Amino acid sequence: MKIGESIKRYRVKPGDKVDLAAWDAGDCSLFSGGKIESQTVFDELRDELQALQKVLYAQNKHRVLIVLQAMDTGGKDGCVKHVFSRVDPQGVNVKAFKKPSEEELAHDFLWRVHPHVPGNGQIVIFNRSHYEDILAVRVKKLFGDEVWKRRYRHVTDFERMLAEEGTTIIKMFLQISKDEQKRRLESRLANPAKHWKLNPDDMSDRARWSEFQKAYEDLIEKTSTDQAPWYIIPGDRKWYRNLVVARIMVDTLRGLRMDYPKPDWDPASVKIV
Amino acid sequence: MKIGESIKRYRVKPGDKVDLAAWDAGDCSLFSGGKIESQTVFDELRDELQALQKVLYAQNKHRVLIVLQAMDTGGKDGCVKHVFSRVDPQGVNVKAFKKPSEEELAHDFLWRVHPHVPGNGQIVIFNRSHYEDILAVRVKKLFGDEVWKRRYRHVTDFERMLAEEGTTIIKMFLQISKDEQKRRLESRLANPAKHWKLNPDDMSDRARWSEFQKAYEDLIEKTSTDQAPWYIIPGDRKWYRNLVVARIMVDTLRGLRMDYPKPDWDPASVKIV
């Protein structure tokens, strides 16, 4: 898989206009083979991710926050499962955000999010996030428009603070096409073992597909910053989506130029008797 | 006690320069009598505060955050004890922030603060606060200068978000003179029952009095906003300090124009058989 510069094509630069129709959810142009051929490359990436996470944990210095957003069936759960399957669970937390509780709604929208941000040496993955408090609030008209409009600034302020205090932030929108969502919903419907993943809300959200796309476009445009960039990941092919996410993770962690901490004593001076 | 407009003399307007030497810690000019005469007025204020807090709690709509900062012996504990002594403890939480733990230091500085902000219907008092992460970090040189300088923006961003999401924020610096601090420290030293409140750090902080004053001046200048104003409270006379704090609390809660919530059923229609 081509790496480095080329993976940046999925990154939204601050100020870029975002037109999701111009992004191909079925794209797999950075890999020359198909699903079968991708397996070896994916394995290598997972091994490197595992090794990098070990240093991150040992060094106990950097904090890494991954935000995953997608339409229903977009692949957030599958992505976490496959990309992070070999990483030491002690250093990686996944925090899923559901519909806010009454107590959560009685506070500012970042109140339930902040306690879960990563500390030193940790990777935290947000499966949904504070961005739902813009997206869902806007499309489902849960509060007046002034509320979600103000929140663009609130999230960029919040993420600036996190970044300046030492957190590396990567935000990924797993993009799928409306046709692919239809296939995945039908497949869930046909499989009783997957009915727990279905929700009547998914259908009403699907009915508002274009409103959600518009909401995502504005959101990504207004909140993709140097400190906390958005990536739009082609998600129709799961193997390619996983490959790209793993690649971004590895590039990001490499970029931290980490090293195992040096002991502040001389190992040669130790005698074990 | 003169109220309303006149109490605003203690409020620092955005953009005001702050020279603490020009503020008189011994001021008691808004009250014509002395300590004895103040008692009746103070009692009335406490009664009104109690009544206002009841509505705040019942209405379950507004959130009120009080930030108290002061030099050692400045009267934060005493102020909380006297002003809020009659308020229903169920609706008022006091959160004291001590030296951050290792786990807290392994996160952004607002991480330990955010979980304690008030929810609907609540008053929360911060006894010390996120402002210590600017003041102490600056004067004691705990991190590089760039860290505390960035944090002015972080706290104003944070407080803007809280305010726009529905929180009323009042910040109070209880100002005492260096002479008054000497008297209070000596009095603590002379009283074994108060030795638990003494800390060798207090003496080294006192030795850096002028650096702390400068740090407070900059901090108040840079973080007094319309959404989260600072008040500089004359603190040398405890009775006057309490009177002013109670007055500000009452004026602030009155300003919310609260009302008991109307039931969404008709009480006249209820028959208790």
Interface residues (C-beta under 8 A of the other chain):
Chain A: N60 R63 E103 A106 H107 D108 F109 L110 W111 H114 P115 V117 G119 N120 G121 R150 R153 H154 D157 F158 R160 M161 L162 E164 E165 G166 T167
Chain B: N60 R63 E103 A106 H107 D108 F109 L110 W111 H114 P115 V117 P118 G119 N120 G121 R150 R153 H154 D157 F158 R160 M161 L162 E164 E165 G166 T167
